[in-house]
Amino acid sequence: MPLAEFELVMLESGEVALQRTGADETLVTINFSPEVMAMLDGKHIDVAKSMMDAGIQMAFDLGEGRVLPDGTEPEKSHTVH
């Protein structure tokens, strides 16, 4: 299955949304409170991108069995010859 490309967009509501490139369907949204927006001083897009990147990576790792749902790595079996 080919990997979909994603993009971050700013919604009219001020939320940062993750969408597939060329699609209008929102997959995930991040909404920062006014207090956090003030604290981030305009860097909220960078923070949202980092959050989305981490979430996408975790989803791929879970799908490939590299990480268990609790965040730990599965035990590796060792073959002794």
Secondary structure by P-SEA (a helix, b strand, c coil): ccbbbbbbbbccccbbbbbccccccccbbbbbcaaaaaaaccaaaaaaaaaaaaaaaaaaaaaaccccccccccbbbbbcc
